[in-house]
Structure formats: structure tokens, C-alpha cells
Amino acid sequence: HATTSRETALDQIGRIDRTVEYHLHRAAAAGRSLLAPPLLVEPVAQRLLDTLRKVHAHRNLELLAELDGQAVFFGDEGDLMEIIGNLADNACKWARKRVIVRASRSQSANGAPRLELEIVDDGPGIPEGQLELLVERGTRLDQSVEGHGIGLAIVRDMVEDIYHGRLSFESSTEGTHAHVEIEFG
């Protein structure tokens, strides 16, 4: 049985790794570019929230959108969907009653457009020492919640490696706050 379990685990790890590599190669191929047409964030985020309302309907969560209608993303729509979708779905899994998705537009000191995304849940929070583990491939902090442990790793790799942005988390017993900042320029 030990050999069979080991083979099964190695097979699953291989599939997870191939999935991550696929998404990262796709994102890298699309890449970030000011030459890409600006993609409005609001309609993409609204579609994702509509889907998440259906997926998590049994939880009776309040999913709120606070979206700047002028917030734009210079990149592939699929990448934006991965970033918001993975963060918001994760927040829905942990929320007690509410998830808020925020998007705003600002400018960097040099005048380059900047997109800020915030996904906030009112869940139990994550212990301080475990926050950095959130984005490690295959790491699941609680096995009782569905998932594969790769969604947040994909988000981190896209935000930081492909779009050269920042992904950070803050957490307390009042909930968890994911923050993405991407500067295009």
C-alpha cells in the first residue's frame, strides 16, 4: 500500500505542477504591456462575483463589489480573472458572512497607471506565522476546506513574476485582507 500511495501522490504532484506551469506560460505569453488595450476591471469582477454567488449560494454570503469604473488592467483578461477569481473564491471559502472585492485606479510617482485590488473576508483569520505559507504551491492550511493548494501560488506568480506587482496579506481574528498592486509602466 505504501508504494501505491507514493505513486498516487507523485502523480498528483506532477499534475499540479503541470497545471501551474501551463497557467504561468500562458500568462507570460500574454504578459503585461501598455501596448495591450486597457481592460476595464469592473465588468470582469462583476462576472466573477456573479459566478461565485452561484458556487457559494449554499453559504448565503454577501458578496460586495466596490469597483472604480475607471480601473484598468493592461494584460490578458484570463490573467485578471485568475487573480481576482482565485483570491475571491478563497475568501468565500473562509468568510463567515461577507466578502468585499475592491478595485481602484491610481498613479505611481512617475505617472504610470496603477491598479489596486483588495479582497476582504470576515473569516476567522490566519495565524501570523502561517501567512507566508498561503502562497506556497501545494500548501493547504486547513484540509477541511476544498482546494488543491495551487490557486494562491498561481496568483502570486502572476502578480509578482509576470506583472511585476505586489501581493500581500493581512489577517486578524476579524478576517483576511488580500492586496494586489500592479503598476503598468
C-alpha positions as CSV (number, residue, x, y, z in Angstrom):
1,H,0.0,0.0,0.0
2,A,2.9,2.4,0.7
3,T,4.2,2.1,-2.9
4,T,0.7,2.7,-4.3
5,S,0.1,5.8,-2.1
6,R,3.5,7.1,-3.0
7,E,2.8,6.6,-6.7
8,T,-0.6,8.3,-6.4
9,A,0.9,11.3,-4.5
10,L,3.7,11.7,-7.1
11,D,1.1,11.5,-9.9
12,Q,-1.0,14.2,-8.2
13,I,2.1,16.4,-7.6
14,G,3.0,16.0,-11.3
15,R,-0.5,17.1,-12.4
16,I,-0.5,20.1,-10.1
17,D,3.0,21.1,-11.3
18,R,1.9,20.8,-15.0
19,T,-1.2,22.9,-14.2
20,V,0.8,25.7,-12.6
21,E,3.3,25.7,-15.4
22,Y,0.5,25.9,-18.0
23,H,-1.0,28.9,-16.3
24,L,2.3,30.7,-15.9
25,H,3.4,30.1,-19.5
26,R,0.0,31.3,-20.7
27,A,0.4,34.4,-18.6
28,A,3.9,35.0,-19.6
29,A,3.0,34.7,-23.3
30,A,0.3,37.4,-22.8
31,G,2.4,39.4,-20.5
32,R,1.9,42.9,-19.3
33,S,2.1,45.7,-21.7
34,L,1.0,49.2,-22.0
35,L,0.6,48.3,-25.7
36,A,-2.3,46.0,-24.7
37,P,-5.6,47.7,-24.8
38,P,-6.8,48.7,-21.3
39,L,-9.2,46.2,-19.9
40,L,-11.9,47.6,-17.6
41,V,-11.8,45.7,-14.3
42,E,-15.4,46.3,-13.3
43,P,-17.2,44.0,-15.8
44,V,-14.7,41.2,-15.3
45,A,-15.0,41.4,-11.5
46,Q,-18.8,41.6,-11.7
47,R,-19.0,38.4,-13.8
48,L,-16.7,36.6,-11.4
49,L,-18.8,37.7,-8.4
50,D,-22.0,36.5,-10.2
51,T,-20.4,33.1,-10.6
52,L,-19.1,33.0,-7.0
53,R,-22.6,33.8,-5.8
54,K,-23.9,30.7,-7.6
55,V,-21.0,28.5,-6.5
56,H,-21.3,29.5,-2.8
57,A,-25.1,30.0,-2.8
58,H,-25.5,27.4,0.0
59,R,-23.4,29.6,2.3
60,N,-25.7,32.7,1.9
61,L,-22.7,35.0,1.7
62,E,-22.9,38.7,1.0
63,L,-20.5,39.4,-1.9
64,L,-20.0,43.1,-2.3
65,A,-18.3,45.0,-5.1
66,E,-16.6,48.4,-4.6
67,L,-15.2,48.9,-8.1
68,D,-13.9,52.1,-9.6
69,G,-15.4,52.1,-13.1
70,Q,-12.2,53.6,-14.4
71,A,-9.8,50.9,-13.0
72,V,-8.0,49.2,-15.9
73,F,-5.7,46.2,-16.3
74,F,-3.1,46.2,-19.1
75,G,-2.8,42.4,-19.8
76,D,-4.7,39.3,-20.6
77,E,-8.4,39.1,-19.4
78,G,-7.8,35.4,-18.4
79,D,-4.9,36.6,-16.1
80,L,-7.2,39.2,-14.4
81,M,-9.8,36.5,-14.0
82,E,-7.3,34.2,-12.4
83,I,-6.1,36.8,-10.0
84,I,-9.5,38.1,-8.8
85,G,-11.2,34.7,-9.1
86,N,-8.7,32.8,-7.0
87,L,-8.5,35.4,-4.3
88,A,-12.2,35.9,-4.1
89,D,-13.0,32.2,-4.2
90,N,-10.5,31.6,-1.4
91,A,-12.1,34.5,0.6
92,C,-15.6,32.9,0.0
93,K,-14.4,29.6,1.4
94,W,-13.3,31.2,4.7
95,A,-15.8,34.1,5.1
96,R,-18.4,34.0,7.8
97,K,-20.9,36.3,6.1
98,R,-19.2,38.7,3.8
99,V,-16.6,39.2,1.1
100,I,-15.7,42.5,-0.5
101,V,-13.9,42.9,-3.8
102,R,-12.4,46.4,-4.4
103,A,-10.7,47.7,-7.4
104,S,-9.2,51.2,-7.7
105,R,-7.1,53.1,-10.1
106,S,-4.2,55.4,-9.1
107,Q,-0.9,56.6,-10.5
108,S,2.6,55.9,-9.4
109,A,5.1,58.7,-8.6
110,N,6.3,58.7,-12.2
111,G,2.7,58.9,-13.5
112,A,2.3,55.3,-14.6
113,P,-1.2,53.8,-14.2
114,R,-1.5,51.5,-11.2
115,L,-4.3,49.0,-10.4
116,E,-5.0,48.1,-6.8
117,L,-7.2,45.2,-5.9
118,E,-8.4,44.3,-2.4
119,I,-10.3,41.2,-1.4
120,V,-11.5,41.2,2.2
121,D,-13.3,38.5,4.1
122,D,-14.7,38.3,7.6
123,G,-13.5,34.8,8.3
124,P,-11.5,33.6,11.4
125,G,-8.2,34.9,10.1
126,I,-4.8,33.2,9.6
127,P,-2.3,32.9,12.4
128,E,0.6,35.3,11.9
129,G,3.3,32.6,11.4
130,Q,1.2,30.9,8.7
131,L,0.6,33.9,6.4
132,E,3.7,33.3,4.3
133,L,2.6,29.7,3.7
134,L,-0.5,30.8,1.9
135,V,1.2,31.2,-1.4
136,E,3.4,28.1,-1.3
137,R,2.5,25.5,-4.0
138,G,0.5,22.6,-2.6
139,T,0.2,24.1,0.8
140,R,-3.3,24.0,2.4
141,L,-3.6,25.4,5.8
142,D,-6.8,23.6,6.5
143,Q,-7.6,20.2,4.9
144,S,-11.3,20.6,5.8
145,V,-11.8,23.3,3.1
146,E,-11.9,22.2,-0.6
147,G,-8.9,23.1,-2.8
148,H,-5.6,21.9,-4.2
149,G,-3.2,24.5,-2.7
150,I,-2.2,26.0,-6.0
151,G,-4.6,28.9,-6.6
152,L,-2.8,31.4,-4.4
153,A,0.6,30.3,-5.7
154,I,-0.6,30.9,-9.3
155,V,-1.8,34.4,-8.2
156,R,1.5,35.2,-6.5
157,D,3.5,34.0,-9.6
158,M,1.3,36.0,-12.0
159,V,1.2,39.2,-9.9
160,E,4.9,39.2,-8.9
161,D,6.7,37.4,-11.8
162,I,4.6,38.2,-14.8
163,Y,3.2,41.6,-13.9
164,H,6.0,42.7,-11.5
165,G,3.4,43.7,-8.9
166,R,3.0,43.0,-5.2
167,L,0.7,40.6,-3.4
168,S,0.3,40.9,0.3
169,F,-2.0,39.6,3.1
170,E,-3.0,40.9,6.4
171,S,-5.0,38.9,8.8
172,S,-6.6,39.0,12.2
173,T,-9.5,37.3,14.0
174,E,-11.7,39.7,12.1
175,G,-10.8,38.3,8.7
176,T,-8.2,38.3,6.0
177,H,-7.3,41.1,3.6
178,A,-5.5,40.3,0.3
179,H,-4.0,43.3,-1.5
180,V,-2.7,43.4,-5.1
181,E,-0.8,46.3,-6.5
182,I,0.3,46.3,-10.2
183,E,2.0,49.3,-11.8
184,F,1.9,49.4,-15.6
185,G,4.8,51.4,-16.9
